[in-house]
């Protein structure tokens, strides 16, 4: 009787995993408490995220589909998929269009994408192309280079540019609990003879997306995962997949997926993806982005670019001055 009522309430079939009814797992692991306005009333716990990440793919797909339906219905179908041409957004687009075939994809052509990504996007149906108003070169000149990570680039930018002594001291020495501090290993960059900032993603990607959302009234599905970075993990723990009551409502229904899930889904569903991955590239964002390059294993992205895309390599290393930045970071290229 209880299982039958719970099955109706959650709108799921009676299945089991390890002997535990699927409905109970959904209740224990997936249900996110919220009020009638969609405002979450408690944060997701780290153990919940870890458990969700460890679940089998079929169960992740089921929950992701539920989050997609919730987002679509709450926004009365006025939604779109933020499509970069990479593997994550390719999986997300497939999942959304399996449920709602007419949902558009929106691609922001920053001029920094790999040629293989550009070709793949051209071959994808129902894609709206947007462009930023400022070029990457202008962003570098005005704000600075994207180095280390978005979080630390922001701290470096604030140390040099903030008018608040309090914020500068937090970035240099930490807050009351020691948080907010730029790691010691990156403090040498404070005196670098080139600008550093986290602004390029905001200027070149977020601004065009926000402009489109304002004009169209549509809300985005975004293919980010908590496993991508500490910032994305923190965001997911605060908001879950669907966050309605915020300045920019977004849905990130792949948040609890892992990279291995993405590749498994592509293989199982036999979905085409960009050939850039066949050249050995693990990340396919902006070609010239230096976020995380110090963490690349073996041959880094710039060393590989020298072999696979020599013209773009020459432009970014010599024309954009990325070579001198990599020299300062002691990274081979």
Buried (B, 14 or more C-beta within 10 A) or exposed (E): EEEEEBBEEBEBEEBEEEEEBBBBBBBEBBEBEBEEEBEBEEBBEEEBBEBBBEBEBEBBBBBBBBBBBBBBEBBEEEBBBBBBBBBBBBBBBBBBBEEEEEBBBBBBBBBBBBBBBBBBBEEBEBBBEBEBEBBBEEBBEEBBBBBBBBBBBBBBBBBBEEEEEEBBBBBBEEEEEEEBBBEEEBBEBBEBEBBBBBBBBBBBBBBBBBEBBEEBEBBBBBBBBBBBBEBBBEBBBEBBBBBBEEEEBBBBBBBBBBEEBBBBBBEEEEEEBBBBBEBEBEBBBBBBBBBBBBEBEEEBBBBBBBEBBEEBBEBBBEEBBBBBBBEBBEBEB
